[in-house]
């Protein structure tokens, strides 16, 4: 299994600068990591360190992917998020050539989502439809590798992703000794790993 990690503006030093520069990405590669997935944005805002992270990771020779943290609770919002991702990547000039690890739709549990689910205002089918709409729009824009990230509960138990969208690759978070999601592509096995001396989420590429 190939090792990798994911990062965002959370990986900053005491002075508000990104901890990961070219040297740290090179150290990560020397430690056996072959890929990194970098936060593109959330709430239609580009992640603070996106540009620096992308430039440094590519210079170090790591395979790179990006993720967008979703707040879509209906298909129209998922479509808007997809358009923002497409336009933002185009503005930076990033294409399939640069994004060998793909574009990732981060559809995970958080307070607003959980409140809507608990109130019965957001169903498993609605979440599945949001994911499907985003992925299909990115495919339609020419991105070859579009993947969904989420916790095991959301992806495996609370949506219909596995049965209704079997062709969509999955990056699943399950902090366990094994990954139980069938045919997962990437397994985030811990949120307290260390890479190049920096605290990160760590992943294995399974397929």
C-alpha positions in Angstrom: 0.0 0.0 0.0 1.3 3.4 -0.9 1.4 6.1 1.8 0.2 9.6 1.7 -1.2 12.5 3.7 -3.6 15.4 3.5 -3.1 19.0 4.6 -4.7 22.4 4.8 -4.2 25.8 6.5 -4.3 23.9 9.8 -0.7 23.0 9.1 0.7 26.5 10.0 3.6 27.5 12.2 3.5 30.0 15.1 3.9 32.9 12.7 0.9 32.0 10.5 3.1 30.5 7.7 2.7 27.1 6.1 4.8 24.4 7.8 5.1 22.5 4.6 7.6 24.0 2.2 9.5 22.2 -0.6 12.0 20.9 2.0 9.3 19.3 4.1 7.5 17.8 1.2 10.8 16.3 0.1 11.3 14.9 3.6 7.8 13.5 3.3 8.7 11.8 0.1 11.9 10.5 1.6 9.8 9.0 4.4 8.0 6.9 1.8 5.0 9.1 1.1 4.0 9.1 -2.6 1.1 11.5 -2.5 -0.5 14.5 -0.8 -4.1 15.7 -1.0 -4.3 19.5 -0.5 -7.3 21.5 0.6 -8.6 23.7 -2.2 -11.3 25.5 -0.3 -14.5 25.7 1.7 -17.5 28.1 1.6 -16.4 29.4 -1.8 -13.1 30.6 -0.3 -9.7 29.3 -1.4 -7.7 27.7 1.5 -5.1 30.2 2.8 -2.1 28.0 1.9 -3.5 26.3 -1.2 -1.2 28.0 -3.7 2.0 27.5 -1.6 1.1 23.9 -0.8 0.5 23.1 -4.5 3.6 24.7 -5.8 5.9 23.2 -3.1 4.4 19.7 -3.4 4.7 19.6 -7.2 8.3 20.9 -7.0 9.1 18.1 -4.5 7.8 15.5 -7.0 4.8 14.2 -5.0 1.6 13.2 -6.7 -1.0 15.8 -5.8 -4.8 15.9 -5.4 -7.1 18.6 -4.1 -10.2 18.5 -1.9 -13.2 20.9 -1.4 -15.1 20.8 1.9 -18.8 20.7 1.1 -21.7 22.5 2.7 -24.2 21.4 0.1 -27.6 20.1 1.5 -29.4 20.2 -1.9 -28.4 19.5 -5.5 -28.4 23.1 -6.5 -25.8 24.0 -3.9 -23.7 20.9 -4.9 -23.9 22.2 -8.5 -22.7 25.6 -7.4 -19.8 24.1 -5.4 -18.8 22.1 -8.5 -18.8 25.2 -10.7 -16.7 27.0 -8.1 -14.1 24.2 -8.0 -13.9 24.0 -11.8 -13.5 27.8 -12.2 -11.0 28.0 -9.3 -8.8 25.2 -10.6 -8.9 26.9 -14.1 -7.8 30.2 -12.6 -4.7 28.6 -11.2 -4.1 26.6 -14.4 -4.4 23.2 -12.8 -5.6 20.3 -15.0 -5.6 16.5 -14.9 -1.8 16.7 -15.7 -1.1 18.3 -12.3 -3.8 16.5 -10.3 -2.7 12.9 -10.6 -4.5 12.2 -7.3 -7.6 13.8 -8.5 -10.3 16.1 -7.2 -12.0 15.1 -4.0 -15.4 16.1 -2.7 -15.2 16.3 1.1 -18.7 15.3 2.2 -18.3 14.7 5.9 -20.1 15.0 9.2 -20.2 18.4 10.8 -22.6 20.3 13.1 -24.9 21.8 10.5 -25.2 18.6 8.5 -25.8 16.6 11.6 -28.5 19.0 12.8 -30.3 18.8 9.5 -30.1 15.0 9.5 -31.4 14.8 13.1 -34.3 17.1 12.2 -35.2 14.9 9.2 -34.5 17.8 6.8 -31.6 16.0 5.1 -32.0 12.4 4.1 -29.5 9.8 2.9 -31.0 10.1 -0.6 -30.6 13.8 -0.6 -26.9 13.5 0.5 -26.3 10.9 -2.2 -27.9 13.2 -4.8 -25.6 16.0 -3.8 -22.5 13.8 -4.1 -23.7 12.5 -7.5 -24.4 16.0 -8.8 -21.0 17.3 -7.9 -19.1 14.3 -9.3 -21.0 14.2 -12.5 -20.4 18.0 -13.1 -16.6 17.5 -12.5 -16.6 14.6 -14.9 -18.5 16.7 -17.4 -15.8 19.3 -17.1 -13.1 16.8 -18.1 -11.7 15.8 -14.8 -10.9 12.1 -15.0 -10.4 11.2 -11.3 -13.2 12.6 -9.1 -13.5 11.1 -5.6 -15.7 11.4 -2.5 -14.3 11.7 1.0 -16.2 11.1 4.2 -16.4 9.1 7.4 -17.3 5.5 7.3 -20.7 6.2 8.8 -21.7 8.9 6.3 -20.5 7.0 3.2 -21.3 3.5 4.3 -24.4 3.7 6.5 -26.1 7.1 5.9 -25.9 7.5 2.2 -26.5 5.2 -0.8 -23.2 5.9 -2.3 -22.0 2.3 -2.5 -25.2 0.9 -4.1 -26.3 3.9 -6.3 -22.9 5.3 -7.3 -20.6 2.2 -7.6 -18.3 3.8 -10.1 -17.4 6.7 -7.8 -14.1 6.2 -6.1 -14.1 6.6 -2.3 -11.7 8.0 0.3 -12.9 6.9 3.6 -12.0 8.0 7.1 -12.0 5.1 9.5 -9.6 5.3 12.5 -9.2 1.6 12.9 -6.7 -1.2 12.3 -8.5 -2.2 9.1 -10.6 -0.4 6.5 -14.1 -2.0 6.3 -15.5 0.1 3.5 -15.8 -2.3 0.4 -13.4 -1.4 -2.4 -12.2 1.9 -0.9 -9.6 3.7 -2.9 -7.9 5.6 -0.1 -8.2 4.9 3.6 -7.5 7.7 6.1 -6.4 5.6 9.0 -5.5 8.3 11.5 -6.0 12.0 12.2 -2.9 12.1 14.5 0.0 11.0 12.3 3.4 12.6 11.8 5.0 13.4 8.4 8.3 15.3 8.2 7.8 16.1 11.9 4.4 17.7 11.4 1.0 16.5 12.6 -1.2 15.4 9.8 -3.9 13.0 8.7 -2.3 9.9 7.2 -3.7 7.7 4.4 -3.1 4.5 2.5 -3.8 4.2 -1.2 -5.6 0.9 -1.5 -6.7 0.8 -5.2 
